[in-house]
């Protein structure tokens, strides 16, 4: 089983579908990911990411629900907390 984690797409670079990359925020942690599989993704969207590749676009409510599940599991800390 694999785990894809949602993050908010903040920036897009690249000219074509294969070279598109994005800066994604995972609760304040920024990572650069491939957007090759989600050509429809736009800045401000939430995308699910697995091993550096965005796999799908999800709505904000779904992304926030996953963040809540992770928080309940103790896997997500509030930004600024130890």
C-alpha positions as CSV (number, residue, x, y, z in Angstrom):
1,X,0.0,0.0,0.0
2,X,1.3,3.5,-0.8
3,X,0.5,6.8,0.9
4,X,-0.2,9.9,-1.1
5,X,-0.3,13.1,1.0
6,X,-2.1,16.2,0.0
7,X,-0.4,19.5,-0.3
8,X,-1.2,23.0,-1.6
9,X,0.3,24.0,-4.9
10,X,2.1,27.3,-4.5
11,X,4.1,27.7,-7.7
12,X,4.4,26.1,-11.2
13,X,7.4,26.0,-13.4
14,X,8.0,24.3,-16.8
15,X,6.7,24.8,-20.3
16,X,5.1,21.5,-21.2
17,X,3.3,18.7,-19.4
18,X,6.4,16.5,-19.0
19,X,8.6,19.3,-17.6
20,X,6.0,20.9,-15.3
21,X,7.1,21.0,-11.7
22,X,5.5,22.7,-8.7
23,X,6.3,23.9,-5.3
24,X,3.9,22.3,-2.8
25,X,3.4,23.1,0.8
26,X,2.7,20.2,3.2
27,X,1.7,22.1,6.4
28,X,4.5,24.6,5.9
29,X,7.2,22.1,4.6
30,X,7.9,23.0,1.0
31,X,8.8,20.4,-1.6
32,X,9.3,20.5,-5.4
33,X,7.2,17.8,-7.2
34,X,6.5,16.6,-10.7
35,X,3.2,17.8,-12.1
36,X,3.4,15.5,-15.2
37,X,0.4,13.5,-14.2
38,X,-1.8,16.4,-13.3
39,X,-1.6,18.9,-16.3
40,X,-4.9,20.5,-15.1
41,X,-3.4,21.5,-11.7
42,X,-3.3,25.2,-11.0
43,X,-1.7,27.4,-8.3
44,X,-3.9,27.2,-5.2
45,X,-5.1,23.6,-5.9
46,X,-4.5,20.8,-3.5
47,X,-2.7,17.8,-5.0
48,X,-1.9,14.4,-3.6
49,X,1.8,13.5,-3.8
50,X,3.6,10.2,-3.6
51,X,7.4,10.0,-3.9
52,X,7.7,13.4,-5.5
53,X,4.9,13.0,-8.0
54,X,1.5,14.7,-7.9
55,X,-1.0,12.0,-8.7
56,X,-4.4,13.8,-8.5
57,X,-6.0,17.1,-7.7
58,X,-8.3,17.0,-4.6
59,X,-10.7,19.6,-3.2
60,X,-9.7,21.6,-0.2
61,X,-12.2,19.9,2.1
62,X,-10.8,16.5,1.4
63,X,-7.2,17.7,1.9
64,X,-8.1,19.3,5.2
65,X,-9.8,16.1,6.3
66,X,-6.6,14.1,5.6
67,X,-4.6,16.7,7.6
68,X,-7.0,16.2,10.5
69,X,-6.6,12.4,10.4
70,X,-2.8,12.8,10.4
71,X,-3.0,15.2,13.3
72,X,-5.1,12.7,15.3
73,X,-2.5,10.1,14.6
74,X,0.2,12.4,15.8
75,X,1.9,12.5,12.4
76,X,1.3,16.2,11.8
77,X,2.3,19.0,14.1
78,X,1.1,22.5,14.0
79,X,3.6,24.9,12.4
80,X,5.9,26.3,15.0
81,X,5.3,23.5,17.6
82,X,8.2,21.4,18.7
